[in-house]
Amino acid sequence: MEEPIDEINRIKEVLFFQKRTQKWLADELGVSTTAMTAMCNNKTQPHLKDLKKIAAILDVDIRELLISTKRD
């Protein structure tokens, strides 16, 4: 049985709300569409430097790109 994927980032959600595509972000960041798709689907996680760049490109606080580990 396959282990569930831990969702760590919210890049896909932020792109959806900004009406932007994964391809657009991949081009802006300078990575392949395949790499961006993997990040958006939480199959891989961006390095912190890349996460900071993504936040700047999307004009959001870096914390908006992460799923909180703190439960209320």
C-alpha positions in Angstrom: 0.0 0.0 0.0 1.3 3.4 -1.0 2.0 6.0 1.8 0.0 9.2 1.5 1.9 12.3 0.3 2.6 14.9 3.0 1.3 18.2 1.7 3.9 20.8 2.7 3.4 23.6 0.2 0.4 25.5 -1.2 2.0 26.7 -4.4 -0.8 25.2 -6.5 -3.5 26.9 -4.4 -1.8 30.3 -4.6 -1.5 29.9 -8.4 -5.2 29.0 -8.7 -6.3 32.1 -6.7 -4.0 34.3 -8.7 -5.3 32.8 -12.0 -1.7 31.9 -13.0 -0.4 28.6 -14.5 2.3 26.3 -13.4 4.0 26.8 -16.8 4.1 30.6 -16.2 5.7 30.1 -12.8 8.2 27.5 -14.2 9.2 30.1 -16.9 9.5 32.9 -14.3 11.6 30.7 -12.0 13.7 29.2 -14.7 12.8 25.5 -14.1 11.2 22.9 -16.2 7.4 22.5 -16.3 7.9 18.9 -15.1 9.8 20.2 -12.0 7.2 22.8 -11.3 4.4 20.2 -11.6 6.2 18.0 -9.1 6.5 20.9 -6.7 2.8 21.9 -7.1 1.7 18.3 -6.5 3.9 18.0 -3.4 5.9 15.2 -4.9 9.1 17.3 -4.4 9.7 20.4 -2.4 11.5 23.5 -3.6 14.7 24.5 -1.8 14.3 27.4 0.5 16.1 29.8 -1.9 13.6 28.8 -4.6 10.6 29.1 -2.2 11.8 32.7 -1.5 12.0 33.4 -5.2 8.5 31.9 -5.8 7.1 34.1 -3.0 8.7 37.2 -4.6 7.4 36.2 -8.1 3.9 35.7 -6.7 4.2 38.8 -4.5 3.1 36.9 -1.3 4.6 36.3 2.1 6.7 33.1 2.0 4.4 31.7 4.8 1.5 31.8 2.4 3.2 29.1 0.4 3.5 26.7 3.3 0.9 24.6 5.1 1.0 25.3 8.8 2.1 22.5 11.1 0.4 24.1 14.0 -3.1 22.9 14.7 -5.6 25.1 16.5 
